[in-house]
Amino acid sequence: MIFDKKLDAGRIRRDFPTLGKMIYADSACMSLKPRQVIEKMNEYYYNYPACAGRSAHRYGRKLEEEIARARKEIAVFIGAKEKEIIFTKNATEALNLAANGLRLKRGDEVIITDKEHSSNIIPWLKLKKEIGIKVVICNTGTSGIDLEELRSLINNRTKLISAVHVSNLDGMENDISGIVKIARKKGVRVMIDACQSAPHKTIDVKKIDCDFLAFSGHKMLGPTGTGVLYGKLKELEKLGMFIVGGETVLDATYEDYKPEEIPARFEAGLQNYSGIIGLGEACRYLKKVGMKNIEKHEKKLGDILRDGLRDVKGVEIIGSNSGVFNFNIKGMTHHEVAKILDSGYGIMVRSGRHCVHEWYNDHKIEGSVRASFYLYNTEEEAERFVSAVKEIARIGN
Ligand SMILES: Cc1ncc(COP(=O)(O)O)c(C=O)c1O
Protein backbone atom coordinates (compact mmCIF):
# COMPACT_ATOMS: atom_id res chain seq x y z
CA MET A 1 0.00 0.00 0.00
CA ILE A 2 1.70 3.19 -1.17
CA PHE A 3 -0.12 6.48 -1.03
CA ASP A 4 0.60 9.44 -3.23
CA LYS A 5 0.09 13.09 -2.35
CA LYS A 6 -3.70 12.92 -2.22
CA LEU A 7 -5.46 10.78 0.35
CA ASP A 8 -7.84 8.30 -1.25
CA ALA A 9 -10.50 7.65 1.40
CA GLY A 10 -12.23 5.12 -0.88
CA ARG A 11 -9.10 3.01 -1.05
CA ILE A 12 -8.37 3.38 2.65
CA ARG A 13 -11.90 2.21 3.52
CA ARG A 14 -11.17 -1.23 2.13
CA ASP A 15 -8.73 -1.74 5.01
CA PHE A 16 -11.43 -1.23 7.66
CA PRO A 17 -13.59 -4.33 8.06
CA THR A 18 -16.46 -2.66 9.94
CA LEU A 19 -17.06 0.12 7.43
CA GLY A 20 -20.15 -0.38 5.34
CA LYS A 21 -23.40 1.48 4.96
CA MET A 22 -23.20 3.16 8.37
CA ILE A 23 -21.31 6.43 8.81
CA TYR A 24 -18.85 6.21 11.67
CA ALA A 25 -18.34 9.70 13.14
CA ASP A 26 -17.07 8.91 16.62
CA SER A 27 -13.33 8.66 16.01
CA ALA A 28 -12.38 11.27 18.62
CA CYS A 29 -13.55 8.69 21.16
CA MET A 30 -12.43 5.51 19.44
CA SER A 31 -11.03 5.11 15.96
CA LEU A 32 -11.67 2.04 13.85
CA LYS A 33 -8.77 -0.33 13.27
CA PRO A 34 -7.43 -1.38 9.89
CA ARG A 35 -6.98 -5.02 8.95
CA GLN A 36 -3.18 -4.58 9.12
CA VAL A 37 -3.38 -3.70 12.84
CA ILE A 38 -5.81 -6.51 13.66
CA GLU A 39 -3.63 -9.03 11.82
CA LYS A 40 -0.49 -7.83 13.61
CA MET A 41 -2.24 -8.26 16.97
CA ASN A 42 -3.42 -11.75 16.04
CA GLU A 43 0.09 -12.66 14.91
CA TYR A 44 1.12 -12.42 18.57
CA TYR A 45 -1.63 -14.77 19.75
CA TYR A 46 -1.11 -17.23 16.89
CA ASN A 47 2.67 -17.32 16.74
CA TYR A 48 4.48 -16.16 19.89
CA PRO A 49 2.02 -15.65 22.79
CA ALA A 50 4.73 -15.30 25.43
CA CYS A 51 6.04 -12.86 28.07
CA ALA A 52 8.60 -10.20 27.27
CA GLY A 53 11.59 -9.45 29.49
CA ARG A 54 11.81 -12.80 31.26
CA SER A 55 11.61 -15.80 28.94
CA ALA A 56 14.79 -16.89 27.14
CA HIS A 57 12.94 -19.31 24.86
CA ARG A 58 12.21 -18.59 21.19
CA TYR A 59 8.71 -17.18 21.74
CA GLY A 60 10.09 -14.84 24.35
CA ARG A 61 12.92 -13.75 22.09
CA LYS A 62 10.62 -13.18 19.11
CA LEU A 63 8.29 -11.10 21.29
CA GLU A 64 11.23 -9.00 22.55
CA GLU A 65 12.14 -8.25 18.92
CA GLU A 66 8.57 -7.23 18.07
CA ILE A 67 8.21 -5.01 21.14
CA ALA A 68 11.52 -3.29 20.35
CA ARG A 69 10.38 -2.77 16.75
CA ALA A 70 7.06 -1.28 17.90
CA ARG A 71 8.82 1.00 20.41
CA LYS A 72 11.09 2.25 17.62
CA GLU A 73 8.18 2.78 15.24
CA ILE A 74 6.28 4.81 17.86
CA ALA A 75 9.40 6.79 18.81
CA VAL A 76 10.03 7.71 15.16
CA PHE A 77 6.35 8.65 14.78
CA ILE A 78 6.72 11.44 17.36
CA GLY A 79 10.42 12.22 16.87
CA ALA A 80 11.56 10.69 20.18
CA LYS A 81 14.23 8.21 21.29
CA GLU A 82 13.10 4.64 22.02
CA LYS A 83 13.99 4.98 25.70
CA GLU A 84 11.66 7.95 26.00
CA ILE A 85 8.57 5.87 25.13
CA ILE A 86 6.66 4.36 28.05
CA PHE A 87 3.78 2.01 27.29
CA THR A 88 0.59 2.49 29.30
CA LYS A 89 -2.93 1.18 28.98
CA ASN A 90 -4.33 4.57 27.88
CA ALA A 91 -3.58 8.29 28.00
CA THR A 92 -5.22 8.57 31.41
CA GLU A 93 -2.64 6.22 32.89
CA ALA A 94 0.13 8.14 31.11
CA LEU A 95 -1.04 11.46 32.59
CA ASN A 96 -1.41 9.89 36.05
CA LEU A 97 2.05 8.39 35.82
CA ALA A 98 3.55 11.84 35.26
CA ALA A 99 1.29 13.56 37.83
CA ASN A 100 2.22 11.08 40.55
CA GLY A 101 5.87 10.78 39.58
CA LEU A 102 6.60 14.51 39.76
CA ARG A 103 6.56 14.37 43.57
CA LEU A 104 4.74 17.68 43.96
CA LYS A 105 4.47 19.22 47.41
CA ARG A 106 1.91 21.33 49.26
CA GLY A 107 1.81 24.83 47.75
CA ASP A 108 3.22 23.78 44.36
CA GLU A 109 1.18 25.08 41.44
CA VAL A 110 0.11 23.37 38.21
CA ILE A 111 -1.49 25.34 35.37
CA ILE A 112 -4.03 23.63 33.13
CA THR A 113 -6.55 25.09 30.66
CA ASP A 114 -10.31 25.41 31.00
CA LYS A 115 -10.84 22.88 28.19
CA GLU A 116 -9.01 19.82 29.49
CA HIS A 117 -10.35 16.29 29.35
CA SER A 118 -11.09 14.93 32.84
CA SER A 119 -7.94 12.85 32.54
CA ASN A 120 -5.88 16.04 32.67
CA ILE A 121 -7.92 17.65 35.44
CA ILE A 122 -8.88 14.98 37.95
CA PRO A 123 -5.29 13.77 38.63
CA TRP A 124 -4.41 17.35 39.62
CA LEU A 125 -7.58 17.88 41.67
CA LYS A 126 -6.79 14.63 43.49
CA LEU A 127 -3.33 15.98 44.36
CA LYS A 128 -4.97 19.22 45.47
CA LYS A 129 -7.23 17.26 47.85
CA GLU A 130 -4.53 14.91 49.07
CA ILE A 131 -1.42 17.07 49.39
CA GLY A 132 -2.59 20.63 48.86
CA ILE A 133 -1.18 21.61 45.47
CA LYS A 134 -2.86 24.56 43.75
CA VAL A 135 -4.54 24.00 40.37
CA VAL A 136 -4.62 27.17 38.28
CA ILE A 137 -6.92 27.47 35.25
CA CYS A 138 -5.94 29.40 32.11
CA ASN A 139 -8.66 30.37 29.62
CA THR A 140 -8.78 29.25 26.02
CA GLY A 141 -11.89 30.65 24.25
CA THR A 142 -12.50 29.49 20.69
CA SER A 143 -9.06 30.17 19.27
CA GLY A 144 -6.82 28.54 21.85
CA ILE A 145 -4.95 29.38 25.02
CA ASP A 146 -4.53 33.03 25.98
CA LEU A 147 -0.71 33.26 26.14
CA GLU A 148 -0.72 36.64 27.90
CA GLU A 149 -2.94 35.23 30.62
CA LEU A 150 -0.69 32.18 30.85
CA ARG A 151 2.37 34.37 31.32
CA SER A 152 0.63 36.27 34.12
CA LEU A 153 -0.34 33.06 35.95
CA ILE A 154 3.23 31.75 36.30
CA ASN A 155 5.04 32.44 39.56
CA ASN A 156 7.90 30.86 41.49
CA ARG A 157 5.61 28.11 42.84
CA THR A 158 4.57 26.99 39.31
CA LYS A 159 5.98 23.54 38.66
CA LEU A 160 4.17 22.48 35.51
CA ILE A 161 1.90 23.58 32.69
CA SER A 162 -0.20 20.65 31.51
CA ALA A 163 -2.26 21.53 28.45
CA VAL A 164 -4.28 19.82 25.79
CA HIS A 165 -2.91 20.21 22.25
CA VAL A 166 -6.21 19.76 20.40
CA SER A 167 -9.45 19.76 22.38
CA ASN A 168 -11.70 16.70 22.21
CA LEU A 169 -14.63 19.03 22.78
CA ASP A 170 -14.41 21.09 19.60
CA GLY A 171 -11.07 20.40 17.90
CA MET A 172 -9.66 23.79 19.04
CA GLU A 173 -5.86 23.85 18.85
CA ASN A 174 -3.60 25.39 21.47
CA ASP A 175 -0.36 27.12 20.50
CA ILE A 176 1.87 24.59 22.22
CA SER A 177 5.09 26.13 20.90
CA GLY A 178 3.97 29.42 22.45
CA ILE A 179 3.27 27.65 25.74
CA VAL A 180 6.70 26.00 25.77
CA LYS A 181 8.47 29.24 24.89
CA ILE A 182 6.88 31.03 27.86
CA ALA A 183 7.49 28.07 30.19
CA ARG A 184 11.17 27.79 29.23
CA LYS A 185 11.81 31.44 30.11
CA LYS A 186 10.35 30.82 33.56
CA GLY A 187 11.97 27.40 34.12
CA VAL A 188 8.62 25.58 34.19
CA ARG A 189 8.03 22.07 32.79
CA VAL A 190 5.38 21.40 30.14
CA MET A 191 3.23 18.34 29.57
CA ILE A 192 1.07 18.06 26.45
CA ASP A 193 -2.08 15.96 26.13
CA ALA A 194 -1.78 14.90 22.49
CA CYS A 195 -4.73 12.48 22.40
CA GLN A 196 -6.52 14.45 19.71
CA SER A 197 -3.48 15.65 17.80
CA ALA A 198 -1.24 12.58 17.47
CA PRO A 199 -3.88 10.77 15.33
CA HIS A 200 -4.33 13.74 12.99
CA LYS A 201 -1.12 15.72 12.53
CA THR A 202 2.64 15.40 12.62
CA ILE A 203 4.02 15.47 16.15
CA ASP A 204 7.70 16.16 16.70
CA VAL A 205 8.52 16.26 20.41
CA LYS A 206 12.00 17.60 19.76
CA LYS A 207 10.58 20.55 17.82
CA ILE A 208 7.84 21.15 20.39
CA ASP A 209 10.45 20.80 23.13
CA CYS A 210 7.87 19.67 25.73
CA ASP A 211 8.98 17.62 28.74
CA PHE A 212 6.13 15.09 28.65
CA LEU A 213 3.51 14.16 26.08
CA ALA A 214 0.67 11.67 26.45
CA PHE A 215 -1.57 10.02 23.86
CA SER A 216 -3.80 7.00 23.35
CA GLY A 217 -3.36 4.27 20.76
CA HIS A 218 -7.09 3.62 20.33
CA LYS A 219 -7.76 7.04 18.81
CA MET A 220 -5.08 6.60 16.12
CA LEU A 221 -6.03 3.26 14.54
CA GLY A 222 -4.31 1.33 17.34
CA PRO A 223 -5.69 -1.38 19.62
CA THR A 224 -8.12 -0.54 22.41
CA GLY A 225 -6.40 -0.15 25.76
CA THR A 226 -3.07 1.24 24.58
CA GLY A 227 -1.37 4.51 25.43
CA VAL A 228 2.01 6.19 25.62
CA LEU A 229 3.81 8.60 27.88
CA TYR A 230 6.74 10.32 26.22
CA GLY A 231 9.22 11.96 28.56
CA LYS A 232 12.54 13.69 27.90
CA LEU A 233 15.20 11.32 29.17
CA LYS A 234 16.49 13.79 31.75
CA GLU A 235 12.93 14.23 33.06
CA LEU A 236 12.26 10.49 33.17
CA GLU A 237 15.45 10.06 35.22
CA LYS A 238 13.93 12.37 37.86
CA LEU A 239 10.41 10.96 37.66
CA GLY A 240 9.28 8.80 40.58
CA MET A 241 7.94 5.31 39.91
CA PHE A 242 4.14 5.01 40.00
CA ILE A 243 2.89 1.41 39.76
CA VAL A 244 5.64 -0.91 40.99
CA GLY A 245 6.21 -4.66 41.13
CA GLY A 246 7.38 -7.28 38.64
CA GLU A 247 9.69 -6.03 35.87
CA THR A 248 10.23 -2.62 37.55
CA VAL A 249 13.28 -3.71 39.58
CA LEU A 250 16.75 -4.97 38.74
CA ASP A 251 17.04 -6.66 42.13
CA ALA A 252 15.36 -6.64 45.53
CA THR A 253 15.69 -7.92 49.09
CA TYR A 254 13.06 -8.01 51.86
CA GLU A 255 14.24 -4.50 52.80
CA ASP A 256 14.90 -2.67 49.56
CA TYR A 257 14.90 -2.71 45.75
CA LYS A 258 16.99 -1.37 42.89
CA PRO A 259 14.87 0.23 40.13
CA GLU A 260 15.06 -1.10 36.57
CA GLU A 261 16.44 1.04 33.77
CA ILE A 262 14.24 3.49 31.88
CA PRO A 263 11.65 2.81 30.46
CA ALA A 264 11.19 -0.64 32.11
CA ARG A 265 10.87 0.83 35.61
CA PHE A 266 7.63 2.53 34.53
CA GLU A 267 6.09 -0.53 32.84
CA ALA A 268 5.01 -2.74 35.71
CA GLY A 269 3.81 -6.32 35.33
CA LEU A 270 2.86 -8.20 32.18
CA GLN A 271 2.02 -5.81 29.37
CA ASN A 272 -0.60 -5.68 26.63
CA TYR A 273 1.88 -7.19 24.16
CA SER A 274 -0.49 -7.63 21.21
CA GLY A 275 -1.69 -4.06 21.82
CA ILE A 276 1.83 -2.64 21.80
CA ILE A 277 2.71 -4.49 18.61
CA GLY A 278 -0.59 -3.39 17.05
CA LEU A 279 0.13 0.23 17.98
CA GLY A 280 3.49 0.02 16.22
CA GLU A 281 1.63 -1.21 13.14
CA ALA A 282 -0.89 1.65 13.43
CA CYS A 283 1.99 4.16 13.38
CA ARG A 284 3.39 2.47 10.28
CA TYR A 285 -0.02 2.68 8.62
CA LEU A 286 -0.48 6.37 9.44
CA LYS A 287 3.02 7.16 8.24
CA LYS A 288 2.34 5.47 4.91
CA VAL A 289 -0.85 7.47 4.40
CA GLY A 290 1.01 10.62 5.46
CA MET A 291 0.00 12.89 8.35
CA LYS A 292 -0.08 15.96 6.08
CA ASN A 293 -2.53 14.13 3.79
CA ILE A 294 -4.71 13.22 6.76
CA GLU A 295 -4.72 16.79 8.04
CA LYS A 296 -5.67 18.16 4.62
CA HIS A 297 -8.41 15.58 4.15
CA GLU A 298 -9.97 16.32 7.54
CA LYS A 299 -9.86 20.05 6.90
CA LYS A 300 -11.84 19.50 3.72
CA LEU A 301 -14.44 17.43 5.60
CA GLY A 302 -14.57 20.09 8.34
CA ASP A 303 -15.24 22.80 5.75
CA ILE A 304 -18.20 20.82 4.41
CA LEU A 305 -19.65 20.50 7.94
CA ARG A 306 -19.17 24.17 8.83
CA ASP A 307 -20.29 25.62 5.50
CA GLY A 308 -23.32 23.34 5.46
CA LEU A 309 -24.53 23.95 8.99
CA ARG A 310 -23.34 27.47 9.82
CA ASP A 311 -26.64 29.35 9.41
CA VAL A 312 -29.19 26.62 9.86
CA LYS A 313 -32.19 27.54 12.04
CA GLY A 314 -32.23 25.46 15.22
CA VAL A 315 -28.60 24.28 14.95
CA GLU A 316 -26.51 25.68 17.79
CA ILE A 317 -22.82 25.19 17.07
CA ILE A 318 -20.66 24.84 20.18
CA GLY A 319 -17.41 24.47 18.34
CA SER A 320 -16.07 23.20 15.07
CA ASN A 321 -12.49 22.71 13.92
CA SER A 322 -11.06 20.34 11.35
CA GLY A 323 -13.05 17.07 11.45
CA VAL A 324 -14.79 17.78 14.79
CA PHE A 325 -18.28 19.28 14.89
CA ASN A 326 -19.94 19.88 18.28
CA PHE A 327 -23.54 21.10 18.36
CA ASN A 328 -27.05 20.97 19.74
CA ILE A 329 -30.45 21.17 18.12
CA LYS A 330 -32.83 23.56 19.78
CA GLY A 331 -35.71 21.87 21.56
CA MET A 332 -34.12 18.43 21.62
CA THR A 333 -31.73 16.74 24.03
CA HIS A 334 -28.28 15.72 22.77
CA HIS A 335 -29.07 12.04 23.38
CA GLU A 336 -32.30 12.32 21.34
CA VAL A 337 -30.39 13.82 18.42
CA ALA A 338 -27.71 11.12 18.59
CA LYS A 339 -30.33 8.36 18.66
CA ILE A 340 -32.19 9.81 15.67
CA LEU A 341 -28.94 10.16 13.73
CA ASP A 342 -28.18 6.51 14.42
CA SER A 343 -31.59 4.93 13.90
CA GLY A 344 -32.89 7.25 11.16
CA TYR A 345 -29.75 8.03 9.18
CA GLY A 346 -27.17 5.39 10.07
CA ILE A 347 -24.77 7.97 11.52
CA MET A 348 -22.87 7.18 14.72
CA VAL A 349 -21.89 10.18 16.84
CA ARG A 350 -21.23 10.77 20.52
CA SER A 351 -23.57 12.68 22.84
CA GLY A 352 -22.97 13.85 26.40
CA ARG A 353 -20.29 15.94 28.04
CA HIS A 354 -17.32 14.27 26.36
CA CYS A 355 -15.42 14.03 29.67
CA VAL A 356 -15.12 17.81 29.87
CA HIS A 357 -17.72 18.15 32.66
CA GLU A 358 -16.05 21.24 34.10
CA TRP A 359 -16.46 23.21 30.87
CA TYR A 360 -20.12 22.19 30.45
CA ASN A 361 -20.91 23.08 34.08
CA ASP A 362 -19.15 26.41 33.71
CA HIS A 363 -21.04 27.22 30.50
CA LYS A 364 -24.34 25.88 31.91
CA ILE A 365 -24.79 23.55 28.95
CA GLU A 366 -26.30 20.16 29.73
CA GLY A 367 -24.39 18.32 27.00
CA SER A 368 -24.03 18.22 23.24
CA VAL A 369 -23.62 16.08 20.15
CA ARG A 370 -20.15 15.59 18.73
CA ALA A 371 -19.38 14.25 15.28
CA SER A 372 -15.73 13.47 14.65
CA PHE A 373 -14.46 12.44 11.23
CA TYR A 374 -11.18 10.73 10.35
CA LEU A 375 -9.16 9.57 7.36
CA TYR A 376 -11.69 6.88 6.36
CA ASN A 377 -14.65 9.27 6.13
CA THR A 378 -15.57 10.61 2.72
CA GLU A 379 -16.82 13.98 1.51
CA GLU A 380 -20.08 12.28 0.58
CA GLU A 381 -20.46 11.12 4.20
CA ALA A 382 -19.86 14.65 5.48
CA GLU A 383 -22.56 15.89 3.07
CA ARG A 384 -24.98 13.18 4.24
CA PHE A 385 -24.33 14.26 7.84
CA VAL A 386 -25.11 17.88 6.94
CA SER A 387 -28.38 16.89 5.24
CA ALA A 388 -29.40 14.70 8.18
CA VAL A 389 -28.77 17.44 10.77
CA LYS A 390 -30.63 19.98 8.62
CA GLU A 391 -33.61 17.66 8.32
CA ILE A 392 -33.72 16.91 12.07
CA ALA A 393 -33.48 20.63 12.86
CA ARG A 394 -36.28 21.43 10.40
CA ILE A 395 -38.63 18.79 11.81
CA GLY A 396 -37.79 19.74 15.41
CA ASN A 397 -38.22 23.49 14.89
C1 LIG B 1 -8.02 15.14 24.94
C2 LIG B 1 -8.12 13.82 25.63
N1 LIG B 1 -7.33 13.57 26.69
C3 LIG B 1 -7.37 12.39 27.34
C4 LIG B 1 -8.23 11.40 26.96
C5 LIG B 1 -8.23 10.10 27.70
O1 LIG B 1 -7.74 9.11 26.86
P1 LIG B 1 -7.74 7.57 27.27
O2 LIG B 1 -9.12 7.08 27.06
O3 LIG B 1 -6.76 6.94 26.36
O4 LIG B 1 -7.34 7.47 28.68
C6 LIG B 1 -9.08 11.62 25.86
C7 LIG B 1 -10.07 10.61 25.45
O5 LIG B 1 -11.08 10.91 24.88
C8 LIG B 1 -9.01 12.85 25.17
O6 LIG B 1 -9.78 13.10 24.11
The ligand as a Gaussian input file, in Angstrom:
#p B3LYP/6-31G(d) Opt

LIG

0 1
 C       -8.023000      15.145000      24.936000
 C       -8.122000      13.818000      25.627000
 N       -7.330000      13.568000      26.691000
 C       -7.369000      12.394000      27.341000
 C       -8.230000      11.398000      26.957000
 C       -8.228000      10.101000      27.696000
 O       -7.737000       9.108000      26.864000
 P       -7.743000       7.569000      27.273000
 O       -9.125000       7.080000      27.060000
 O       -6.755000       6.937000      26.362000
 O       -7.336000       7.465000      28.682000
 C       -9.084000      11.615000      25.862000
 C      -10.065000      10.610000      25.449000
 O      -11.083000      10.907000      24.883000
 C       -9.013000      12.847000      25.174000
 O       -9.780000      13.101000      24.114000

